[in-house]
């Protein structure tokens, strides 16, 4: 990333990988159980991936989902690896490398694993993009867009591999319903357990807020809870956990509800023994415009 060990930028080092992008990119094939990219099904060779980096080096390589149609097949599919492609001894080295090999190698680093956990918490909890309801809403919206187009697809390709054509009213509707009923309602919990088994999400339960960000009145009392451990929080945008697992000197121990007099980004973790939870963060915004508008119209009636 072009950083020093403490996470600060070192301009003597080029930025080669955009790590937040890499994390989100690799979580996608894991979640959808993709067997077509960035590796083939058995993980022996790379397949269907693109990456780019600006010539000015302003950020590292970013990777993009491409040709992932072998997805959403088995609700129990486990694509966390490890896979051999890219291994310099047994996996073809550079010629068979891919974003996935970088992802696997980085997992040896404690700070990287915690960064993965933070992304997982953001996406799998608090209405994140990989929660069940978010996935269902997104899938329904996409299938509604394709509903009529599938008729034309069936007319063109439905009998390519068999005499009786695949049709929208039979095969398409059946697979859509199976995905809605049997895949997404279970998949988030299954993948979360797979990530825990790979030490990519801690067993320490992350803290919860009585309201997860959004609009608030000035002076809103934020309560933070967790079943075990000590809750550390910040309101200055920093992280309570420093690289290496050290407690930040700017972190505060939560003991009572916190008054938020102004718009604030709150970050919190649980520290239990020697282990940290994933980060829970939320942006709270004072309803200044809404309050002013209500006052204005009330006084000018």
C-alpha positions in Angstrom: 0.0 0.0 0.0 3.0 2.3 0.2 2.7 2.6 3.9 5.0 2.3 7.0 4.3 -0.5 9.4 2.2 1.9 11.6 -0.1 2.6 8.6 1.2 6.0 7.8 2.1 6.8 4.1 5.7 6.4 3.0 6.2 8.2 -0.3 9.4 6.2 -1.0 7.2 3.1 -1.6 4.8 2.9 -4.5 1.1 2.0 -3.9 0.8 -1.3 -5.6 -2.5 -2.7 -4.2 -5.7 -0.9 -3.2 -6.3 -3.2 -0.2 -9.9 -2.1 0.6 -10.9 -2.8 -3.0 -9.1 -6.2 -2.9 -11.0 -7.2 0.3 -14.4 -6.3 -1.2 -13.5 -7.9 -4.5 -12.6 -11.2 -2.9 -15.6 -11.2 -0.6 -17.9 -11.3 -3.7 -16.9 -14.7 -5.1 -16.9 -16.1 -1.6 -20.4 -14.9 -0.9 -21.9 -15.9 -4.2 -19.9 -19.2 -4.3 -18.5 -18.3 -7.7 -16.6 -21.1 -9.5 -15.6 -19.1 -12.5 -13.4 -16.3 -11.3 -10.9 -15.1 -10.3 -10.0 -18.8 -10.2 -11.4 -21.9 -12.0 -13.5 -24.3 -9.9 -10.6 -26.3 -8.6 -8.5 -23.2 -7.9 -5.6 -24.4 -10.0 -5.6 -21.5 -12.5 -6.8 -17.9 -12.7 -9.9 -17.0 -14.7 -12.0 -14.0 -15.6 -10.4 -11.1 -13.7 -9.4 -7.6 -14.5 -7.2 -5.1 -12.6 -6.0 -1.6 -13.3 -3.7 1.0 -11.8 -3.2 4.6 -12.9 0.1 5.5 -14.4 0.6 8.3 -11.9 0.5 5.8 -9.1 -2.2 7.7 -7.2 -3.6 4.4 -6.0 -2.8 0.7 -6.2 -4.3 -1.9 -8.5 -8.1 -2.3 -8.2 -9.9 -5.4 -9.4 -13.3 -5.7 -11.1 -15.9 -8.4 -11.1 -16.1 -10.0 -14.6 -17.9 -13.1 -16.0 -19.1 -14.5 -12.6 -22.1 -16.4 -13.9 -21.3 -19.7 -12.2 -22.7 -18.3 -8.9 -25.6 -18.7 -6.5 -25.6 -22.5 -7.1 -25.1 -24.3 -3.8 -26.0 -22.5 -0.5 -23.2 -24.4 1.3 -20.5 -23.6 -1.3 -17.2 -22.8 0.4 -14.9 -20.7 -1.8 -12.6 -19.4 1.0 -9.7 -21.6 -0.2 -6.8 -21.8 0.1 -6.1 -22.5 -3.6 -2.8 -23.4 -5.3 -2.9 -21.0 -8.3 0.0 -18.5 -8.1 2.1 -20.5 -5.6 5.7 -20.2 -6.8 6.5 -23.8 -6.1 3.3 -25.8 -6.8 0.9 -23.3 -8.5 2.7 -21.9 -11.5 4.0 -18.8 -9.9 3.5 -15.4 -11.6 2.0 -16.9 -14.8 -0.9 -18.3 -12.8 -1.2 -15.6 -10.2 -4.3 -13.4 -9.6 -5.9 -11.1 -7.0 -6.7 -14.3 -5.1 -3.1 -15.2 -4.5 -2.4 -11.7 -3.1 -5.5 -12.1 -0.9 -4.3 -15.4 0.5 -0.7 -14.2 1.1 -2.0 -11.1 3.0 -4.0 -13.3 5.3 -0.8 -14.0 7.2 -0.8 -10.4 8.5 -2.8 -9.8 11.6 -3.7 -6.2 10.7 -5.0 -7.4 7.3 -7.2 -10.0 8.9 -8.7 -7.3 11.1 -9.3 -5.1 8.1 -11.1 -8.0 6.5 -13.2 -8.4 9.6 -14.1 -4.7 9.6 -15.4 -5.0 6.0 -17.3 -8.2 6.8 -19.0 -6.5 9.7 -19.9 -3.5 7.6 -21.5 -5.7 4.9 -23.0 -8.5 6.9 -24.6 -6.4 9.7 -26.8 -3.3 10.2 -28.5 -3.5 6.9 -25.2 -3.9 5.0 -25.1 -5.0 1.4 -24.6 -8.7 2.2 -27.4 -8.9 4.7 -30.3 -11.2 3.7 -32.8 -8.4 3.1 -30.4 -6.3 1.1 -29.6 -9.3 -1.1 -33.2 -10.2 -1.6 -34.1 -6.6 -2.6 -31.2 -6.4 -5.0 -32.0 -9.8 -6.6 -35.7 -9.0 -7.0 -34.9 -5.7 -8.7 -32.5 -7.4 -11.1 -34.8 -10.3 -12.0 -37.7 -7.9 -12.5 -35.5 -6.0 -15.1 -34.8 -9.3 -16.9 -38.2 -10.9 -16.7 -39.4 -10.1 -20.2 -36.0 -10.3 -21.8 -35.7 -13.9 -20.7 -38.5 -14.8 -23.1 -36.3 -13.6 -26.0 -33.3 -15.4 -24.5 -35.3 -18.6 -24.4 -36.4 -18.2 -28.0 -32.8 -17.7 -29.1 -30.9 -20.2 -26.9 -33.4 -22.3 -25.1 -33.0 -25.4 -27.3 -29.2 -25.1 -27.8 -28.5 -28.1 -25.6 -31.8 -30.0 -25.7 -34.8 -30.6 -27.8 -37.3 -29.2 -25.3 -36.4 -25.5 -24.8 -35.7 -24.0 -21.5 -38.4 -21.4 -20.9 -39.1 -18.4 -18.7 -42.3 -19.8 -17.2 -40.6 -23.1 -16.1 -36.9 -23.1 -15.6 -36.3 -19.4 -15.1 -39.1 -18.9 -12.6 -38.1 -22.1 -10.7 -34.5 -21.0 -10.3 -35.4 -17.5 -9.3 -37.8 -18.8 -6.6 -35.2 -21.3 -5.4 -32.7 -18.5 -5.0 -35.1 -16.3 -3.1 -36.4 -19.1 -0.8 -33.4 -21.4 -0.3 -30.2 -19.4 -1.1 -30.2 -15.8 0.2 -32.1 -16.4 3.5 -29.3 -18.8 4.6 -26.2 -17.6 2.8 -25.1 -14.7 5.0 -24.9 -16.9 8.1 -23.2 -19.7 6.3 -20.5 -17.5 4.8 -19.9 -15.7 8.1 -19.1 -19.0 9.7 -16.8 -19.9 6.8 -14.9 -16.7 7.4 -14.7 -17.3 11.1 -13.2 -20.7 10.4 -10.5 -19.0 8.3 -9.7 -16.5 11.1 -11.1 -13.7 9.0 -13.8 -12.7 11.4 -13.3 -12.9 15.2 -15.5 -14.7 17.7 -15.6 -11.6 19.9 -19.0 -10.1 19.3 -18.8 -6.5 18.0 -20.5 -3.7 19.9 -24.0 -2.6 18.9 -25.5 0.9 18.9 -29.1 1.6 20.1 -29.4 3.5 16.8 -27.0 2.7 14.0 -26.3 6.2 12.7 -28.5 8.4 10.6 -30.5 11.5 11.6 -30.6 12.5 15.3 -31.5 15.5 17.5 -28.6 17.3 19.0 -27.8 15.8 22.4 -28.9 12.3 21.3 -27.8 9.7 23.9 -26.0 6.9 22.2 -25.9 3.5 24.0 -23.3 0.9 23.1 -23.7 -2.7 24.2 -21.8 -6.0 23.9 -22.2 -9.3 25.7 -18.5 -9.6 26.8 -15.3 -7.6 27.1 -14.5 -3.9 27.3 -16.0 -1.5 24.8 -13.6 1.2 23.4 -14.9 4.0 21.3 -13.8 7.2 19.5 -15.6 10.2 18.2 -12.7 11.8 16.3 -12.6 9.5 13.3 -9.7 7.4 14.6 -9.7 3.7 15.5 -9.5 2.4 19.0 -7.2 -0.4 17.8 -3.8 0.6 16.5 -1.8 -1.6 14.1 -0.5 -4.6 16.1 -3.5 -4.6 18.4 -2.4 -1.8 20.7 -5.2 0.3 22.4 -5.1 3.8 21.0 -4.4 6.6 23.6 -7.4 8.5 22.1 -9.8 5.7 22.7 -12.3 6.0 25.5 -13.8 3.2 27.6 -17.6 3.1 27.3 -19.4 3.1 30.7 -22.6 5.2 30.2 -24.7 6.6 27.3 -22.8 9.2 25.3 -24.4 12.6 24.4 -23.8 13.6 20.8 -24.2 17.4 20.5 -23.2 17.5 16.9 -22.8 15.4 13.8 -20.3 12.7 14.7 -18.7 9.6 13.3 -18.6 7.0 16.1 -16.3 4.0 16.0 -16.3 1.2 18.5 -14.7 -2.2 19.2 -14.7 -4.7 22.0 -11.5 -5.8 23.6 -11.7 -9.2 25.4 -8.6 -10.7 26.9 -6.1 -10.3 24.0 -8.6 -10.3 21.2 -10.4 -7.5 19.4 -13.9 -7.5 17.8 -14.5 -6.2 14.3 -15.2 -2.4 14.0 -18.7 -1.1 14.3 -19.0 2.5 13.0 -21.8 4.8 12.1 -22.2 8.4 11.1 -24.7 10.4 13.2 -26.1 13.6 11.6 -27.9 16.4 13.5 -31.3 17.2 11.9 -30.4 20.9 11.6 -32.0 21.5 8.2 -35.2 19.6 9.2 -35.5 21.4 12.5 -35.0 24.8 10.9 -37.5 24.1 8.1 -40.1 23.0 10.6 -39.5 26.1 12.7 -39.6 28.4 9.7 -42.9 27.1 8.4 -44.5 27.1 11.9 -43.6 30.8 12.5 -44.7 31.8 9.1 -48.2 30.2 9.0 
